[in-house]
Amino acid sequence: ARADVPALTARADAGDSSAGFRLADLLVARADVPALTARADAGDSRAASRLFDLLVARADVPALTARADAGDSRAESKLVDLLVARDDIPALTARADAGDSSAESKLADLLVARGDIPALSARADTGDFRAASKLADALAARGDMPALTARADAGDSTAASKLADALAARGDMPAL
């Protein structure tokens, strides 16, 4: 039996949520990205969700990027997660530099996980608050008092706070 796409579409458009679910699933099974996109753009949240699942499964970074850049926050989130899974530092950096706060946060997490203190420091020095915070945490966890002190002396308030905590914890109160 062949699915009656026009009838499902008509019922879904008339508000039949069961038809909408079936239609979205059918469009995914057919890998019909244009039809899913049209439905998602028309406000069909089920089609949008299934579209994102399909684009992620295909690792379709250009399509997710286009939707994210057009202001779709769900696409932005899926894109950033995909870039993290691919360990795509350059793409995450580009998104973070363009103001994507989710990319900024995930990039900082990824740099910490890699132990890339120079990259975190470079981002912190350009005003990336998330990188500055993660850097201060990493330096404190490593006990790198000279680096924390240097950052605190340069005006990094997060580093200053972590430095004060570390000095107080070790009982080095005169240094405060």
C-alpha positions in Angstrom: 0.0 0.0 0.0 1.3 3.4 -1.0 0.9 6.3 1.4 -1.5 9.0 0.3 0.8 12.0 0.9 -1.7 14.6 -0.4 -4.4 13.3 2.0 -2.0 13.1 4.9 -0.9 16.7 4.1 -4.4 18.0 4.0 -5.3 16.3 7.3 -2.1 17.5 9.0 -2.7 21.1 7.7 -6.3 20.9 9.1 -4.8 20.2 12.6 -4.9 16.4 12.7 -1.8 15.7 14.8 -1.8 12.0 14.1 -1.7 12.7 10.4 1.1 15.3 11.1 3.2 12.7 12.9 2.6 10.1 10.2 3.4 12.6 7.5 6.7 13.7 9.1 7.7 10.1 9.6 6.9 9.3 6.0 8.9 12.3 4.8 11.9 11.2 6.8 11.6 7.6 5.5 11.7 9.1 2.0 14.5 11.5 3.0 12.4 14.3 1.6 14.4 17.2 3.0 12.7 19.9 0.9 9.2 18.8 2.0 10.3 18.5 5.7 11.9 21.9 5.4 8.7 23.5 3.9 6.6 22.0 6.7 9.1 23.1 9.4 9.2 26.6 7.9 5.4 26.7 8.0 5.5 26.0 11.8 5.1 22.2 11.9 7.2 21.4 15.0 7.1 17.6 14.4 8.4 18.1 10.9 11.1 20.5 12.3 12.2 18.0 14.9 12.3 15.1 12.4 14.2 17.4 9.9 16.9 18.1 12.5 17.2 14.4 13.3 17.6 13.6 9.6 20.1 16.4 9.1 22.2 15.3 12.1 22.0 11.7 11.0 23.4 12.8 7.6 25.9 15.1 9.3 24.6 17.8 7.0 26.5 20.7 8.4 25.7 23.1 5.6 21.9 22.6 5.9 22.0 22.9 9.7 24.2 26.0 9.4 21.8 27.7 7.0 18.9 27.1 9.3 20.9 28.2 12.4 22.1 31.3 10.6 18.5 32.1 9.7 17.7 32.3 13.4 16.5 28.8 14.1 17.7 28.1 17.7 16.9 24.4 17.5 19.1 24.1 14.4 21.8 26.1 16.2 21.8 23.7 19.1 21.8 20.6 16.9 24.6 22.1 14.8 26.8 22.9 17.8 26.3 19.4 19.2 27.3 17.9 15.8 30.4 20.1 15.6 31.4 19.0 19.1 30.9 15.3 18.2 33.1 15.9 15.1 35.7 17.7 17.3 35.5 20.5 14.7 37.3 23.3 16.6 37.6 25.6 13.5 33.9 25.5 12.9 33.0 26.0 16.6 35.5 28.8 16.8 33.9 30.5 13.8 30.4 30.2 15.3 31.6 31.4 18.7 33.3 34.4 17.1 30.1 35.2 15.3 28.3 35.4 18.6 26.8 31.9 19.0 26.8 31.6 22.8 26.2 27.8 22.6 29.2 27.4 20.4 31.2 29.6 22.8 30.3 27.5 25.8 30.9 24.1 24.1 34.1 25.3 22.5 35.4 26.3 26.0 34.4 22.8 27.3 36.1 21.1 24.5 39.3 23.1 24.9 39.3 22.2 28.6 38.8 18.6 27.9 41.8 18.7 25.5 43.9 20.6 28.0 44.4 23.3 25.5 45.3 26.1 27.9 46.9 28.3 25.2 43.7 28.3 23.1 41.6 29.0 26.2 43.9 31.8 27.2 43.8 33.3 23.7 39.9 33.2 23.7 39.8 34.7 27.2 42.1 37.5 26.1 39.7 38.5 23.4 36.8 38.8 25.8 35.3 35.3 25.7 33.9 35.2 29.3 33.1 31.5 29.1 36.7 30.7 28.1 38.0 33.0 30.9 35.9 31.2 33.4 36.9 27.7 32.2 40.6 28.8 32.1 40.5 30.1 35.6 38.9 26.8 36.7 41.5 24.8 34.9 44.4 26.8 36.2 43.1 26.5 39.8 42.5 22.8 39.4 46.1 22.4 38.2 47.4 24.6 41.1 49.0 27.0 38.6 49.3 29.9 41.0 51.7 31.9 38.8 49.3 31.8 35.8 46.3 32.6 38.0 48.2 35.5 39.6 49.3 36.8 36.2 45.7 36.7 34.9 44.3 38.3 38.1 47.0 41.0 37.9 45.9 41.7 34.3 42.3 42.4 35.4 40.7 38.9 35.0 38.1 39.0 37.8 37.4 35.3 37.5 41.1 34.4 37.9 41.3 36.9 40.8 38.4 35.1 42.5 39.9 31.6 41.9 43.3 32.9 43.1 41.8 34.3 46.3 40.0 31.0 46.9 43.2 29.0 46.4 45.2 31.2 48.6 42.6 31.1 51.4 42.4 27.3 51.1 46.1 26.8 51.5 46.2 29.3 54.4 48.4 31.8 52.6 46.4 34.8 53.9 49.3 37.4 53.9 49.5 37.0 50.1 46.0 38.2 49.7 
